[in-house]
Amino acid sequence: MLPINWNPSARDLRWFAGLLIPFFGFIAGLWWLRTGQTTGPIAMSSVASVIGLVGLVAPSAVRGVYVAWMIAVWPIGWVVSHVLLAAIFFAVITPIGLFLRAIGRDPMRKTFDRSAKTYWITRPAEEPDSQQYFRQF
């Protein structure tokens, strides 16, 4: 999870200001197409254009807008990331686990064996090649 950037660089502020114009222009266009209103979309795109242009010329002037925007959208990012992780787990990992259990495969060797003295897996003792350290994968 990324923390909120309380002290953004001038480059970050310019990117933010430059993206405000097309983003809110797109939102205003959708608003106009869906409702037919012109006053609200024009006001929205005008305010976004002014803030965006001021931010492109003097990035430090939009620092407050940037921080307020990041505070407002941080909870959305937190929720979306957790929902996506849960969806991926339950849509991908769980079916794979259920399939492996159904066919009797146990890749982690978790079954309990009362007759086993140890669960240690012996590996062949071979002299390591020094070139192996340069090929880790």
TORPA-4810 file (N, C-alpha, C, O; in nm, 3 decimals):
<nodes>
NODE_1_0.084_-0.117_0.000_0.000_0.000_0.000_0.089_0.124_0.000_0.179_0.137_0.083_M
NODE_2_0.063_0.212_-0.091_0.143_0.333_-0.102_0.093_0.439_-0.005_-0.028_0.463_0.004_L
NODE_3_0.183_0.503_0.067_0.142_0.611_0.156_0.111_0.738_0.076_0.150_0.750_-0.040_P
NODE_4_0.042_0.829_0.139_0.011_0.957_0.075_0.138_1.040_0.068_0.211_1.053_0.167_I
NODE_5_0.165_1.096_-0.048_0.283_1.179_-0.068_0.250_1.321_-0.022_0.184_1.397_-0.094_N
NODE_6_0.295_1.356_0.098_0.263_1.487_0.154_0.348_1.598_0.094_0.308_1.715_0.097_W
NODE_7_0.464_1.565_0.041_0.553_1.664_-0.019_0.588_1.623_-0.162_0.698_1.575_-0.187_N
NODE_8_0.494_1.640_-0.255_0.520_1.597_-0.392_0.623_1.687_-0.460_0.636_1.805_-0.428_P
NODE_9_0.695_1.628_-0.554_0.794_1.705_-0.629_0.723_1.790_-0.734_0.604_1.772_-0.761_S
NODE_10_0.796_1.883_-0.793_0.738_1.968_-0.897_0.696_1.884_-1.016_0.595_1.914_-1.081_A
NODE_11_0.771_1.779_-1.045_0.735_1.690_-1.156_0.601_1.620_-1.129_0.516_1.613_-1.217_R
NODE_12_0.584_1.569_-1.007_0.457_1.504_-0.971_0.340_1.601_-0.982_0.233_1.566_-1.030_D
NODE_13_0.361_1.724_-0.936_0.254_1.824_-0.942_0.221_1.862_-1.086_0.105_1.885_-1.119_L
NODE_14_0.322_1.868_-1.172_0.295_1.898_-1.314_0.216_1.785_-1.379_0.123_1.810_-1.455_R
NODE_15_0.254_1.660_-1.349_0.179_1.546_-1.402_0.034_1.553_-1.355_-0.059_1.534_-1.434_W
NODE_16_0.016_1.578_-1.229_-0.119_1.589_-1.173_-0.198_1.699_-1.242_-0.312_1.678_-1.283_F
NODE_17_-0.138_1.816_-1.256_-0.206_1.930_-1.320_-0.236_1.900_-1.466_-0.343_1.935_-1.516_A
NODE_18_-0.143_1.836_-1.535_-0.165_1.804_-1.675_-0.274_1.700_-1.695_-0.344_1.702_-1.796_G
NODE_19_-0.288_1.609_-1.601_-0.392_1.506_-1.613_-0.530_1.555_-1.568_-0.631_1.493_-1.601_L
NODE_20_-0.534_1.663_-1.492_-0.664_1.717_-1.448_-0.749_1.758_-1.568_-0.870_1.733_-1.571_L
NODE_21_-0.687_1.821_-1.665_-0.763_1.876_-1.778_-0.832_1.765_-1.858_-0.953_1.772_-1.875_I
NODE_22_-0.761_1.663_-1.908_-0.833_1.560_-1.984_-0.928_1.476_-1.898_-1.033_1.433_-1.945_P
NODE_23_-0.891_1.452_-1.771_-0.977_1.371_-1.686_-1.112_1.438_-1.664_-1.217_1.378_-1.687_F
NODE_24_-1.109_1.563_-1.618_-1.235_1.631_-1.593_-1.305_1.671_-1.722_-1.427_1.688_-1.724_F
NODE_25_-1.229_1.688_-1.831_-1.292_1.710_-1.960_-1.374_1.588_-2.003_-1.484_1.602_-2.056_G
NODE_26_-1.318_1.469_-1.979_-1.390_1.345_-2.010_-1.514_1.330_-1.924_-1.621_1.294_-1.974_F
NODE_27_-1.501_1.358_-1.794_-1.616_1.349_-1.703_-1.723_1.450_-1.743_-1.842_1.418_-1.743_I
NODE_28_-1.682_1.573_-1.778_-1.779_1.675_-1.821_-1.847_1.634_-1.951_-1.966_1.658_-1.969_A
NODE_29_-1.771_1.573_-2.041_-1.831_1.525_-2.166_-1.935_1.418_-2.143_-2.042_1.419_-2.204_G
NODE_30_-1.904_1.323_-2.053_-2.003_1.220_-2.020_-2.127_1.281_-1.956_-2.240_1.241_-1.986_L
NODE_31_-2.105_1.377_-1.868_-2.216_1.445_-1.801_-2.306_1.512_-1.904_-2.428_1.501_-1.899_W
NODE_32_-2.244_1.582_-1.998_-2.319_1.653_-2.103_-2.395_1.554_-2.192_-2.510_1.578_-2.226_W
NODE_33_-2.331_1.442_-2.230_-2.397_1.344_-2.317_-2.513_1.275_-2.248_-2.615_1.246_-2.311_L
NODE_34_-2.500_1.248_-2.119_-2.605_1.174_-2.049_-2.723_1.262_-2.008_-2.837_1.215_-2.006_R
NODE_35_-2.697_1.389_-1.976_-2.805_1.473_-1.925_-2.846_1.584_-2.021_-2.959_1.633_-2.014_T
NODE_36_-2.757_1.624_-2.110_-2.787_1.735_-2.200_-2.764_1.871_-2.138_-2.782_1.973_-2.204_G
NODE_37_-2.725_1.874_-2.011_-2.696_2.001_-1.945_-2.565_2.057_-1.997_-2.476_1.983_-2.037_Q
NODE_38_-2.555_2.189_-1.996_-2.430_2.250_-2.040_-2.362_2.331_-1.929_-2.240_2.343_-1.929_T
NODE_39_-2.438_2.385_-1.837_-2.381_2.471_-1.734_-2.284_2.397_-1.644_-2.172_2.442_-1.623_T
NODE_40_-2.326_2.285_-1.590_-2.241_2.207_-1.500_-2.114_2.157_-1.567_-2.005_2.177_-1.514_G
NODE_41_-2.126_2.091_-1.684_-2.004_2.043_-1.750_-1.908_2.155_-1.789_-1.786_2.138_-1.778_P
NODE_42_-1.961_2.268_-1.834_-1.873_2.380_-1.871_-1.803_2.434_-1.747_-1.684_2.464_-1.752_I
NODE_43_-1.876_2.447_-1.635_-1.814_2.496_-1.511_-1.707_2.399_-1.463_-1.598_2.441_-1.422_A
NODE_44_-1.736_2.269_-1.467_-1.640_2.169_-1.423_-1.513_2.172_-1.508_-1.402_2.176_-1.455_M
NODE_45_-1.529_2.171_-1.638_-1.411_2.171_-1.724_-1.336_2.303_-1.717_-1.214_2.305_-1.733_S
NODE_46_-1.406_2.414_-1.692_-1.338_2.544_-1.679_-1.252_2.548_-1.553_-1.137_2.590_-1.558_S
NODE_47_-1.308_2.504_-1.441_-1.232_2.503_-1.315_-1.112_2.408_-1.328_-1.002_2.443_-1.286_V
NODE_48_-1.133_2.289_-1.386_-1.023_2.194_-1.403_-0.916_2.251_-1.496_-0.797_2.232_-1.473_A
NODE_49_-0.958_2.320_-1.600_-0.861_2.379_-1.694_-0.779_2.488_-1.627_-0.658_2.497_-1.647_S
NODE_50_-0.845_2.573_-1.547_-0.772_2.679_-1.478_-0.672_2.620_-1.379_-0.556_2.660_-1.377_V
NODE_51_-0.716_2.524_-1.298_-0.626_2.462_-1.201_-0.514_2.389_-1.273_-0.398_2.397_-1.231_I
NODE_52_-0.546_2.319_-1.382_-0.444_2.247_-1.457_-0.341_2.339_-1.520_-0.221_2.311_-1.512_G
NODE_53_-0.385_2.447_-1.580_-0.291_2.540_-1.643_-0.205_2.611_-1.539_-0.085_2.630_-1.560_L
NODE_54_-0.266_2.650_-1.428_-0.187_2.712_-1.320_-0.084_2.613_-1.268_0.031_2.650_-1.241_V
NODE_55_-0.123_2.487_-1.254_-0.031_2.385_-1.206_0.082_2.355_-1.303_0.192_2.322_-1.261_G
NODE_56_0.055_2.368_-1.431_0.162_2.347_-1.529_0.264_2.460_-1.527_0.383_2.438_-1.548_L
NODE_57_0.215_2.582_-1.501_0.305_2.698_-1.498_0.375_2.708_-1.363_0.497_2.726_-1.358_V
NODE_58_0.299_2.698_-1.255_0.355_2.710_-1.119_0.309_2.589_-1.038_0.206_2.596_-0.972_A
NODE_59_0.383_2.478_-1.042_0.338_2.354_-0.978_0.311_2.366_-0.829_0.222_2.298_-0.777_P
NODE_60_0.386_2.449_-0.759_0.365_2.458_-0.614_0.230_2.518_-0.578_0.184_2.504_-0.465_S
NODE_61_0.165_2.585_-0.673_0.035_2.646_-0.646_-0.076_2.542_-0.632_-0.179_2.570_-0.570_A
NODE_62_-0.057_2.423_-0.688_-0.162_2.321_-0.681_-0.129_2.212_-0.579_-0.192_2.106_-0.579_V
NODE_63_-0.032_2.237_-0.492_0.005_2.138_-0.392_-0.112_2.101_-0.302_-0.133_1.984_-0.273_R
NODE_64_-0.189_2.201_-0.258_-0.305_2.175_-0.172_-0.410_2.091_-0.242_-0.469_2.002_-0.181_G
NODE_65_-0.434_2.119_-0.368_-0.532_2.041_-0.445_-0.484_1.898_-0.459_-0.562_1.803_-0.445_V
NODE_66_-0.354_1.881_-0.485_-0.295_1.747_-0.500_-0.311_1.667_-0.370_-0.358_1.553_-0.373_Y
NODE_67_-0.273_1.727_-0.258_-0.281_1.656_-0.130_-0.426_1.624_-0.095_-0.456_1.515_-0.047_V
NODE_68_-0.516_1.719_-0.119_-0.659_1.694_-0.091_-0.711_1.580_-0.179_-0.789_1.496_-0.133_A
NODE_69_-0.669_1.578_-0.304_-0.712_1.472_-0.396_-0.659_1.337_-0.348_-0.733_1.238_-0.350_W
NODE_70_-0.535_1.331_-0.306_-0.476_1.206_-0.260_-0.544_1.157_-0.132_-0.565_1.036_-0.115_M
NODE_71_-0.579_1.249_-0.043_-0.651_1.210_0.079_-0.789_1.156_0.044_-0.835_1.060_0.106_I
NODE_72_-0.854_1.216_-0.055_-0.988_1.174_-0.093_-0.989_1.038_-0.162_-1.081_0.959_-0.141_A
NODE_73_-0.887_1.008_-0.243_-0.890_0.884_-0.320_-0.814_0.770_-0.253_-0.824_0.656_-0.300_V
NODE_74_-0.739_0.795_-0.147_-0.665_0.688_-0.080_-0.757_0.578_-0.029_-0.726_0.460_-0.049_W
NODE_75_-0.870_0.610_0.037_-0.959_0.501_0.081_-1.015_0.419_-0.036_-1.036_0.298_-0.023_P
NODE_76_-1.039_0.483_-0.148_-1.089_0.410_-0.265_-0.983_0.311_-0.312_-1.015_0.196_-0.341_I
NODE_77_-0.858_0.354_-0.319_-0.750_0.265_-0.359_-0.732_0.149_-0.262_-0.705_0.037_-0.304_G
NODE_78_-0.747_0.176_-0.134_-0.733_0.071_-0.033_-0.841_-0.035_-0.052_-0.812_-0.155_-0.051_W
NODE_79_-0.965_0.008_-0.069_-1.077_-0.086_-0.085_-1.061_-0.165_-0.214_-1.077_-0.287_-0.214_V
NODE_80_-1.031_-0.096_-0.324_-1.019_-0.164_-0.453_-0.906_-0.266_-0.450_-0.922_-0.377_-0.501_V
NODE_81_-0.793_-0.232_-0.391_-0.682_-0.327_-0.388_-0.718_-0.451_-0.307_-0.683_-0.562_-0.346_S
NODE_82_-0.786_-0.434_-0.195_-0.824_-0.549_-0.115_-0.932_-0.633_-0.183_-0.931_-0.756_-0.174_H
NODE_83_-1.024_-0.568_-0.251_-1.127_-0.643_-0.325_-1.063_-0.722_-0.439_-1.100_-0.838_-0.462_V
NODE_84_-0.969_-0.662_-0.509_-0.901_-0.733_-0.618_-0.820_-0.851_-0.565_-0.822_-0.958_-0.626_L
NODE_85_-0.750_-0.833_-0.454_-0.676_-0.945_-0.397_-0.769_-1.058_-0.355_-0.738_-1.175_-0.379_L
NODE_86_-0.881_-1.026_-0.295_-0.976_-1.128_-0.256_-1.035_-1.198_-0.378_-1.051_-1.320_-0.379_A
NODE_87_-1.068_-1.121_-0.481_-1.125_-1.179_-0.603_-1.024_-1.272_-0.671_-1.061_-1.381_-0.715_A
NODE_88_-0.899_-1.231_-0.679_-0.798_-1.317_-0.739_-0.778_-1.443_-0.657_-0.764_-1.552_-0.712_I
NODE_89_-0.777_-1.428_-0.525_-0.758_-1.547_-0.440_-0.873_-1.646_-0.460_-0.850_-1.765_-0.481_F
NODE_90_-0.996_-1.596_-0.452_-1.109_-1.687_-0.460_-1.140_-1.733_-0.602_-1.204_-1.837_-0.620_F
NODE_91_-1.098_-1.658_-0.704_-1.126_-1.697_-0.842_-1.013_-1.779_-0.904_-1.036_-1.853_-1.000_A
NODE_92_-0.891_-1.767_-0.851_-0.778_-1.837_-0.912_-0.716_-1.939_-0.816_-0.708_-2.057_-0.848_V
NODE_93_-0.674_-1.894_-0.700_-0.600_-1.980_-0.609_-0.689_-2.091_-0.549_-0.648_-2.206_-0.542_I
NODE_94_-0.809_-2.055_-0.506_-0.898_-2.154_-0.445_-0.936_-2.266_-0.541_-0.930_-2.382_-0.502_T
NODE_95_-0.976_-2.237_-0.667_-1.006_-2.349_-0.758_-0.884_-2.439_-0.785_-0.900_-2.561_-0.798_P
NODE_96_-0.766_-2.382_-0.792_-0.647_-2.465_-0.811_-0.627_-2.557_-0.691_-0.599_-2.676_-0.708_I
NODE_97_-0.643_-2.503_-0.571_-0.630_-2.584_-0.451_-0.734_-2.693_-0.442_-0.704_-2.806_-0.403_G
NODE_98_-0.858_-2.661_-0.479_-0.964_-2.762_-0.477_-0.939_-2.871_-0.581_-0.965_-2.988_-0.556_L
NODE_99_-0.889_-2.832_-0.698_-0.858_-2.929_-0.802_-0.746_-3.023_-0.756_-0.756_-3.145_-0.772_F
NODE_100_-0.640_-2.966_-0.699_-0.530_-3.050_-0.651_-0.576_-3.144_-0.540_-0.533_-3.259_-0.534_L
NODE_101_-0.663_-3.096_-0.453_-0.715_-3.182_-0.347_-0.802_-3.293_-0.404_-0.799_-3.406_-0.356_R
NODE_102_-0.880_-3.261_-0.508_-0.968_-3.360_-0.569_-0.889_-3.472_-0.637_-0.932_-3.587_-0.635_A
NODE_103_-0.775_-3.441_-0.697_-0.697_-3.545_-0.763_-0.597_-3.611_-0.669_-0.524_-3.701_-0.709_I
NODE_104_-0.593_-3.565_-0.543_-0.508_-3.627_-0.442_-0.364_-3.580_-0.444_-0.277_-3.646_-0.388_G
NODE_105_-0.337_-3.470_-0.506_-0.200_-3.416_-0.513_-0.174_-3.332_-0.388_-0.258_-3.252_-0.347_R
NODE_106_-0.058_-3.351_-0.328_-0.018_-3.277_-0.209_0.122_-3.220_-0.230_0.219_-3.277_-0.182_D
NODE_107_0.134_-3.107_-0.302_0.266_-3.056_-0.337_0.349_-3.012_-0.216_0.472_-3.008_-0.225_P
NODE_108_0.286_-2.978_-0.105_0.362_-2.936_0.013_0.389_-3.052_0.109_0.452_-3.034_0.213_M
NODE_109_0.342_-3.170_0.074_0.360_-3.291_0.155_0.316_-3.268_0.300_0.394_-3.283_0.394_R
NODE_110_0.189_-3.230_0.314_0.136_-3.199_0.446_0.070_-3.318_0.515_0.026_-3.306_0.629_K
NODE_111_0.064_-3.433_0.447_-0.003_-3.547_0.507_0.076_-3.598_0.628_0.199_-3.594_0.630_T
NODE_112_0.003_-3.646_0.725_0.065_-3.695_0.849_0.093_-3.843_0.835_0.005_-3.922_0.802_F
NODE_113_0.219_-3.881_0.860_0.260_-4.020_0.852_0.311_-4.065_0.988_0.418_-4.023_1.031_D
NODE_114_0.233_-4.150_1.056_0.271_-4.194_1.189_0.396_-4.282_1.188_0.471_-4.287_1.287_R
NODE_115_0.419_-4.351_1.079_0.535_-4.442_1.075_0.665_-4.369_1.042_0.772_-4.428_1.055_S
NODE_116_0.659_-4.247_1.001_0.780_-4.172_0.965_0.853_-4.126_1.090_0.792_-4.070_1.182_A
NODE_117_0.984_-4.150_1.093_1.063_-4.102_1.206_1.093_-3.954_1.190_1.105_-3.881_1.288_K
NODE_118_1.105_-3.909_1.065_1.134_-3.769_1.036_1.071_-3.733_0.901_1.045_-3.819_0.817_T
NODE_119_1.050_-3.608_0.884_0.998_-3.560_0.756_1.108_-3.495_0.673_1.081_-3.429_0.572_Y
NODE_120_1.231_-3.513_0.715_1.346_-3.456_0.644_1.359_-3.523_0.508_1.351_-3.645_0.496_W
NODE_121_1.381_-3.442_0.406_1.399_-3.495_0.270_1.548_-3.490_0.239_1.608_-3.383_0.233_I
NODE_122_1.606_-3.606_0.219_1.749_-3.610_0.192_1.775_-3.572_0.047_1.702_-3.612_-0.044_T
NODE_123_1.877_-3.496_0.029_1.919_-3.452_-0.104_2.056_-3.511_-0.133_2.135_-3.533_-0.041_R
NODE_124_2.085_-3.535_-0.259_2.218_-3.590_-0.289_2.327_-3.488_-0.256_2.318_-3.370_-0.290_P
NODE_125_2.430_-3.538_-0.190_2.541_-3.451_-0.153_2.636_-3.443_-0.272_2.704_-3.540_-0.303_A
NODE_126_2.640_-3.329_-0.336_2.729_-3.312_-0.450_2.809_-3.185_-0.430_2.765_-3.091_-0.363_E
NODE_127_2.923_-3.184_-0.487_3.010_-3.068_-0.476_2.951_-2.954_-0.557_2.930_-2.969_-0.678_E
NODE_128_2.922_-2.839_-0.493_2.860_-2.729_-0.570_2.957_-2.669_-0.671_3.074_-2.646_-0.641_P
NODE_129_2.907_-2.646_-0.788_2.984_-2.581_-0.893_2.983_-2.431_-0.868_2.877_-2.374_-0.842_D
NODE_130_3.099_-2.367_-0.875_3.104_-2.224_-0.846_3.023_-2.142_-0.946_2.978_-2.032_-0.914_S
NODE_131_3.003_-2.193_-1.066_2.923_-2.121_-1.166_2.774_-2.124_-1.130_2.697_-2.043_-1.181_Q
NODE_132_2.734_-2.216_-1.044_2.594_-2.224_-1.002_2.549_-2.096_-0.930_2.432_-2.058_-0.936_Q
NODE_133_2.642_-2.032_-0.862_2.607_-1.911_-0.788_2.572_-1.797_-0.881_2.506_-1.702_-0.839_Y
NODE_134_2.615_-1.803_-1.005_2.582_-1.698_-1.101_2.455_-1.729_-1.178_2.402_-1.644_-1.249_F
NODE_135_2.405_-1.854_-1.163_2.279_-1.893_-1.227_2.181_-1.933_-1.117_2.164_-2.051_-1.087_R
NODE_136_2.119_-1.835_-1.057_2.035_-1.862_-0.941_1.901_-1.922_-0.980_1.833_-1.982_-0.896_Q
NODE_137_1.862_-1.907_-1.104_1.729_-1.954_-1.143_1.736_-2.056_-1.250_1.633_-2.107_-1.295_F
</nodes>
